[in-house]
Amino acid sequence: MSWEQSRVGSSPTSGTNMAYHRTPTLNSDKNLQAYIIGLAIGDGNLSCVHKTTRLRISCDTKYPKLITRISESLRLLLPQNKVSMAKKKGNCVDIIIYSNHLEDLLGWKAEDGPKFRQAVRVPKWIMENKKCKIKCLQGLIETDGCIYNDRGYPMVIFSTIIPKLAENVKDSIISLGFSPRKYRIPQKVGAQFKYQIRLSKDVQKFLDLVRPDKS
């Protein structure tokens, strides 16, 4: 197996049973971690499979470069662990990795319900570091964001149903010197509101800094 495991086996010297636990390495690169946290908060899901935490990041198949980048980033994060893909109904694929590092890294639990119920937000250490904040925003926009042109001008929107996360994204963008606006949109089903963080000024400057790529 390529993820964490506990095993009981025979000692090669004494012939007695012994237990050991192998924990694969977690890449200590904080910028890489921040990027993956952004991706996971946006379109990620945690679940528990055979006592090991599984992360699935969903992506539309119309973004093949993004799928490749997510896969490669997960391989860098956990170089000893296997990254796999599972095709879903419609034009969607899950990029999957298993590791018991994931809950501590991402900041929410596999068995405590949806991200909305757990009020998932950007970790404090990311909010306090400019470079990490930029990488996290990149992951968030590449998953739950939209980049489009309005009458020839680029626009960026990030959408979420988690109010604290919306504030995190707004505050992060403001701290980088930009002026986003927050909109609260009533929903007919599910969450009471959807929140949009919209940037319409100096957008190209923001895109050159954060470099999200939905392709």
Secondary structure, 3 states (H helix, E strand, C coil): CCCCEEEEEECCCCCCEEEEEECCCCCCCHHHHHHHHHHHHHHEEEEEECCEEEEEEEEECCCHHHHHHHHHHHHHHCCCCCEEEEEECCCEEEEEEECCCHHHHHCCCCCCCCCCCCCCCCCHHHHCCHHHHHHHHHHHHHHHEEEEEECCEEEEEEEECCHHHHHHHHHHHHHCCCCCEEEEEECCCCCCEEEEEEECCCHHHHHHHHCCCCC
